[in-house]
């Protein structure tokens, strides 16, 4: 295997993780507006669902960074 075949998947996983972490950061920083938007759209228990979504985004990003089950 060449060096580019080893590095490309790593960089790709890091870029995907960066995207999910940045989106999670944006949602967490604007918590009240996000919860309000979810409530207006009819989602029950919006704060709980948002917290769950942020946890999944964080764990998924860590999984991508570490290469676990990638």
KETI-266840 format. One line per field, with one value per atom (N, C-alpha, C, O, CB): residue number from 0; residue in three letters; atom name; x, y, z. Coordinates in steps of 0.02 Angstrom, whole numbers, plus 32768, in hexadecimal, padded with zeros to 4 digits. Glycine has a CB too. Layout:
// KETI-266840
num	(NUM	...)
residu	(ala	...)
atome	(CA	...)
u	(X	...)
v	(Y	...)
w	(Z	...)
//
This chain:
// KETI-266840
num	(0	0	0	0	0	1	1	1	1	1	2	2	2	2	2	3	3	3	3	3	4	4	4	4	4	5	5	5	5	5	6	6	6	6	6	7	7	7	7	7	8	8	8	8	8	9	9	9	9	9	10	10	10	10	10	11	11	11	11	11	12	12	12	12	12	13	13	13	13	13	14	14	14	14	14	15	15	15	15	15	16	16	16	16	16	17	17	17	17	17	18	18	18	18	18	19	19	19	19	19	20	20	20	20	20	21	21	21	21	21	22	22	22	22	22	23	23	23	23	23	24	24	24	24	24	25	25	25	25	25	26	26	26	26	26	27	27	27	27	27	28	28	28	28	28	29	29	29	29	29	30	30	30	30	30	31	31	31	31	31	32	32	32	32	32	33	33	33	33	33	34	34	34	34	34	35	35	35	35	35	36	36	36	36	36	37	37	37	37	37	38	38	38	38	38	39	39	39	39	39	40	40	40	40	40	41	41	41	41	41	42	42	42	42	42	43	43	43	43	43	44	44	44	44	44	45	45	45	45	45	46	46	46	46	46	47	47	47	47	47	48	48	48	48	48	49	49	49	49	49	50	50	50	50	50	51	51	51	51	51	52	52	52	52	52	53	53	53	53	53	54	54	54	54	54	55	55	55	55	55	56	56	56	56	56	57	57	57	57	57	58	58	58	58	58	59	59	59	59	59	60	60	60	60	60	61	61	61	61	61	62	62	62	62	62	63	63	63	63	63	64	64	64	64	64	65	65	65	65	65	66	66	66	66	66	67	67	67	67	67	68	68	68	68	68	69	69	69	69	69)
residu	(unk	unk	unk	unk	unk	unk	unk	unk	unk	unk	unk	unk	unk	unk	unk	unk	unk	unk	unk	unk	unk	unk	unk	unk	unk	unk	unk	unk	unk	unk	unk	unk	unk	unk	unk	unk	unk	unk	unk	unk	unk	unk	unk	unk	unk	unk	unk	unk	unk	unk	unk	unk	unk	unk	unk	unk	unk	unk	unk	unk	unk	unk	unk	unk	unk	unk	unk	unk	unk	unk	unk	unk	unk	unk	unk	unk	unk	unk	unk	unk	unk	unk	unk	unk	unk	unk	unk	unk	unk	unk	unk	unk	unk	unk	unk	unk	unk	unk	unk	unk	unk	unk	unk	unk	unk	unk	unk	unk	unk	unk	unk	unk	unk	unk	unk	unk	unk	unk	unk	unk	unk	unk	unk	unk	unk	unk	unk	unk	unk	unk	unk	unk	unk	unk	unk	unk	unk	unk	unk	unk	unk	unk	unk	unk	unk	unk	unk	unk	unk	unk	unk	unk	unk	unk	unk	unk	unk	unk	unk	unk	unk	unk	unk	unk	unk	unk	unk	unk	unk	unk	unk	unk	unk	unk	unk	unk	unk	unk	unk	unk	unk	unk	unk	unk	unk	unk	unk	unk	unk	unk	unk	unk	unk	unk	unk	unk	unk	unk	unk	unk	unk	unk	unk	unk	unk	unk	unk	unk	unk	unk	unk	unk	unk	unk	unk	unk	unk	unk	unk	unk	unk	unk	unk	unk	unk	unk	unk	unk	unk	unk	unk	unk	unk	unk	unk	unk	unk	unk	unk	unk	unk	unk	unk	unk	unk	unk	unk	unk	unk	unk	unk	unk	unk	unk	unk	unk	unk	unk	unk	unk	unk	unk	unk	unk	unk	unk	unk	unk	unk	unk	unk	unk	unk	unk	unk	unk	unk	unk	unk	unk	unk	unk	unk	unk	unk	unk	unk	unk	unk	unk	unk	unk	unk	unk	unk	unk	unk	unk	unk	unk	unk	unk	unk	unk	unk	unk	unk	unk	unk	unk	unk	unk	unk	unk	unk	unk	unk	unk	unk	unk	unk	unk	unk	unk	unk	unk	unk	unk	unk	unk	unk	unk	unk	unk	unk	unk	unk	unk	unk	unk	unk	unk	unk	unk	unk	unk	unk	unk	unk	unk)
atome	(N	CA	C	O	CB	N	CA	C	O	CB	N	CA	C	O	CB	N	CA	C	O	CB	N	CA	C	O	CB	N	CA	C	O	CB	N	CA	C	O	CB	N	CA	C	O	CB	N	CA	C	O	CB	N	CA	C	O	CB	N	CA	C	O	CB	N	CA	C	O	CB	N	CA	C	O	CB	N	CA	C	O	CB	N	CA	C	O	CB	N	CA	C	O	CB	N	CA	C	O	CB	N	CA	C	O	CB	N	CA	C	O	CB	N	CA	C	O	CB	N	CA	C	O	CB	N	CA	C	O	CB	N	CA	C	O	CB	N	CA	C	O	CB	N	CA	C	O	CB	N	CA	C	O	CB	N	CA	C	O	CB	N	CA	C	O	CB	N	CA	C	O	CB	N	CA	C	O	CB	N	CA	C	O	CB	N	CA	C	O	CB	N	CA	C	O	CB	N	CA	C	O	CB	N	CA	C	O	CB	N	CA	C	O	CB	N	CA	C	O	CB	N	CA	C	O	CB	N	CA	C	O	CB	N	CA	C	O	CB	N	CA	C	O	CB	N	CA	C	O	CB	N	CA	C	O	CB	N	CA	C	O	CB	N	CA	C	O	CB	N	CA	C	O	CB	N	CA	C	O	CB	N	CA	C	O	CB	N	CA	C	O	CB	N	CA	C	O	CB	N	CA	C	O	CB	N	CA	C	O	CB	N	CA	C	O	CB	N	CA	C	O	CB	N	CA	C	O	CB	N	CA	C	O	CB	N	CA	C	O	CB	N	CA	C	O	CB	N	CA	C	O	CB	N	CA	C	O	CB	N	CA	C	O	CB	N	CA	C	O	CB	N	CA	C	O	CB	N	CA	C	O	CB	N	CA	C	O	CB	N	CA	C	O	CB	N	CA	C	O	CB	N	CA	C	O	CB	N	CA	C	O	CB	N	CA	C	O	CB)
u	(802A	8000	802C	8060	7FD0	8017	803C	8028	7FF7	8030	804F	8043	8000	7FDC	807B	7FEE	7FAF	7F73	7F3E	7FAA	7F7A	7F44	7F3B	7F05	7F51	7F6E	7F6A	7F51	7F2B	7FAD	7F65	7F55	7F0F	7EED	7F89	7EFA	7EB9	7E7E	7E56	7EAE	7E76	7E3E	7E41	7E0D	7E3C	7E7D	7E85	7E6F	7E49	7ECE	7E85	7E71	7E26	7E06	7E98	7E0B	7DC3	7D9A	7D68	7DB1	7DB0	7D8D	7D91	7D60	7DA9	7DCC	7DD5	7DA9	7D8D	7E1E	7DA3	7D79	7D2F	7D0B	7D82	7D18	7CD3	7CC7	7C93	7CC2	7CF6	7CF0	7CEE	7CC7	7D29	7D18	7D19	7CD6	7CBD	7D51	7CB7	7C76	7C42	7C1D	7C60	7C3E	7C0C	7C19	7BEA	7C0B	7C58	7C68	7C57	7C3E	7CB2	7C64	7C54	7C08	7BF1	7C72	7BE2	7B99	7B7E	7B50	7B79	7B9A	7B86	7B96	7B6E	7BA7	7BCF	7BE3	7BB2	7B9E	7C2B	7B9F	7B70	7B2C	7B0D	7B68	7B14	7AD4	7AD7	7AA8	7ABF	7B0E	7B15	7B1B	7B01	7B52	7B3D	7B44	7B03	7AFA	7B78	7AD6	7A96	7A5E	7A2B	7A8A	7A68	7A3C	79F3	79C7	7A53	79E6	79A1	797D	7943	79A0	799F	797F	7972	793E	79AB	79A1	7998	795E	7936	79D8	7959	7921	78DF	78AE	792B	78DE	78A2	788E	7853	78AC	78BE	78B0	7895	7867	78EF	78B1	7899	7853	7829	78C9	7845	7802	77CE	7797	7803	77DF	77B1	77A0	7769	77CF	77D0	77C5	779F	7792	7807	778F	7764	7789	776A	7738	77C9	77ED	77E2	77ED	7838	77CD	77C5	7809	7837	7795	7810	784E	788B	78BE	7859	7885	78BA	78FE	7930	78A6	7902	7944	7966	79A2	793F	793E	7959	7971	79A7	7924	7949	795C	799A	79C5	7923	79A0	79DA	7A18	7A4D	79D0	7A13	7A4C	7A61	7A9C	7A3A	7A30	7A40	7A62	7A92	79FF	7A4A	7A69	7AB1	7ADC	7A40	7ABD	7B00	7B2F	7B69	7B00	7B16	7B3F	7B50	7B89	7B1A	7B20	7B2C	7B5E	7B8A	7AEA	7B58	7B87	7BCE	7BFE	7B72	7BD5	7C16	7C35	7C6F	7C11	7C0E	7C28	7C37	7C68	7BF6	7C0D	7C1B	7C5A	7C81	7BE0	7C64	7CA1	7CDF	7D12	7C9D	7CDB	7D14	7D22	7D5C	7D06	7CEE	7CF6	7D19	7D45	7CB2	7D07	7D28	7D71	7D9D	7D04	7D7E	7DC3	7DF0	7E28	7DC5	7DD6	7DFE	7DFD	7E25	7DE5	7DD0	7DCD	7DA8	7DAD	7E11	7D82	7D5D	7D1E	7CF4	7D4B	7D17	7CDD	7CD5	7C9C	7C9D	7D0B	7D06	7D02	7CFD	7D42)
v	(7FC5	8000	803E	8041	8000	806E	80AD	80D9	80CC	80D1	810C	813A	815D	8169	816E	816F	8191	8165	817D	81AB	8124	80F5	80EE	80DB	80B1	80FB	80F8	813A	813A	80E7	8172	81B4	81CB	81EC	81E6	81BC	81D5	81C2	81ED	81BB	8183	8172	8198	81AC	8128	81A1	81C4	820C	8226	81C1	822D	8273	8278	82A6	8291	824A	8249	8241	8264	8212	8214	820A	8248	825B	81CE	8268	82A5	82DE	8304	82BB	82E3	8318	830C	833B	831C	82CE	82BF	82CD	82E8	8276	82BA	82C7	8311	8329	82A5	8337	8380	839E	83CB	83A0	8386	839F	8392	83C0	837F	8356	8345	836A	8380	82FA	8371	8396	83E0	83FF	838E	83FD	8444	844F	8482	845E	8422	8428	841F	8442	83F5	83F0	83E6	8423	8436	83A9	8441	847E	84B7	84DB	8493	84BD	84F2	84E7	8517	84F5	84A9	849B	84A7	84C1	8453	8494	849C	84E5	84FA	8475	850D	8554	857A	85AE	8572	8562	8583	8556	854B	8593	853E	850C	8523	84FF	84FD	855F	8577	857C	8568	85BA	8597	859E	855A	854F	85C9	852C	84E9	84C5	84A5	84C1	84CA	84AA	84CA	84A7	84B1	850C	852F	8518	850B	857B	8513	84FD	84B6	84A6	8502	848A	8445	8442	841B	841B	846C	846D	8486	846B	8499	84BA	84D6	84A2	84A0	8514	8477	8443	8406	83D6	842C	8408	83D5	839B	8367	83BB	83A1	836B	836D	83A1	836E	8336	8335	832C	830E	82FB	8345	833F	8358	8336	82F6	8393	83AE	83B3	839F	83F3	83CB	83CF	838A	8383	83EF	8358	8315	82F9	82DB	82E6	8303	82EB	830F	82F0	82F4	8350	8375	835D	8354	83C1	8351	8338	82F3	82E6	8333	82C9	8287	828D	8269	825D	82B9	82C4	82DC	82C6	82F6	8309	8323	82EC	82E9	835D	82C1	828A	825A	8242	8265	824B	821D	823C	821A	820D	827E	82A0	829E	8293	82E9	82A8	82A7	8261	8258	82BF	822F	81EA	81D2	81AF	81BB	81E4	81D2	81F2	81D3	81E4	8231	8255	8235	822C	829F	8225	8204	81C0	81AC	81FB	819D	815D	8166	813E	813B	819A	81A7	81BB	81A3	81DE	81E5	81FB	81C0	81BB	822F	8195	815B	8121	80F2	8144	8122	80EC	80AF	8079	80D8	80B6	807E	8071	809E	808B	8035	8021	804F	805A	8021	8068	8096	806F	808D	80C5)
w	(8000	8000	8000	8022	803D	7FDA	7FD8	8013	8035	7F95	801D	8054	804C	807D	8059	800E	8003	8011	8026	7FBB	8008	8019	8064	807B	7FF9	8089	80D2	80F0	8121	80F0	80D2	80ED	80D8	8100	80D7	809C	8083	80AF	80BE	803D	80C4	80F0	8132	814D	80FD	814D	818C	8185	81AF	81A3	8151	8145	8139	8152	810A	8113	8106	8146	814F	80D6	8171	81B1	81DC	81FC	81D7	81DD	8205	81EA	8212	8204	81A8	818C	819C	81AD	8140	8198	81AB	81F5	8207	819A	821E	8266	8274	829E	828D	8251	825A	8248	826B	822F	8211	81FD	8233	8246	81BB	824C	827F	82C1	82E2	828C	82D3	8310	8309	8339	8322	82CF	82C5	82C5	82DF	8284	82A8	82A9	82F0	8304	827A	8315	835A	8384	83B0	8377	8379	839D	838E	83BB	8389	834F	833B	835D	8374	82EF	835E	837F	83CA	83E8	8370	83E9	8431	8444	8478	844A	841B	842A	8424	8444	83FD	83FA	83F0	840B	83EA	83A4	8447	8466	8467	8450	84AD	8481	8489	8446	8440	84AC	8415	83D3	83B3	8394	83A5	83BC	83A0	83C1	839F	83A7	8403	8427	8412	8408	8474	840B	83F5	83AF	83A2	83F6	8383	833E	833D	8318	8313	8367	836A	8387	8370	8395	83B8	83D7	83A6	83A2	8416	8380	834E	8319	82FF	832D	8309	82D7	82F4	82CF	82BA	8334	8351	8371	837E	831E	837E	839F	83EA	8409	838E	8408	8450	8472	8455	8466	84AE	84D5	84AE	84AB	84E9	8491	8467	848A	846C	844F	84C8	84E8	84EF	84E5	852C	8501	8509	84C5	84C1	8527	8492	844F	8435	8415	841E	8443	842D	8452	8434	8439	8493	84B9	849F	8499	8504	8490	8475	8431	8423	846E	8406	83C5	83CB	83A6	839C	83FA	8404	841E	840A	8435	844A	8463	842A	8425	849B	8400	83C7	8397	837D	83A2	838B	835E	837C	8357	8352	83BC	83DC	83DA	83C7	8425	83ED	83ED	83A6	839B	840E	8376	8331	8317	82F3	8305	8329	8314	8333	8311	8327	8373	8393	8373	836C	83DE	8361	833F	82FC	82EA	8335	82D7	8298	82A2	827D	8272	82D2	82DF	82F1	82D9	8316	831C	8333	8302	8309	8376	82D1	82A0	82B9	829C	828B	82EF	830C	82E2	82DB	8356	82C8	82A0	8263	824D	82CB	8248	820F	81CF	8199	820D)
//
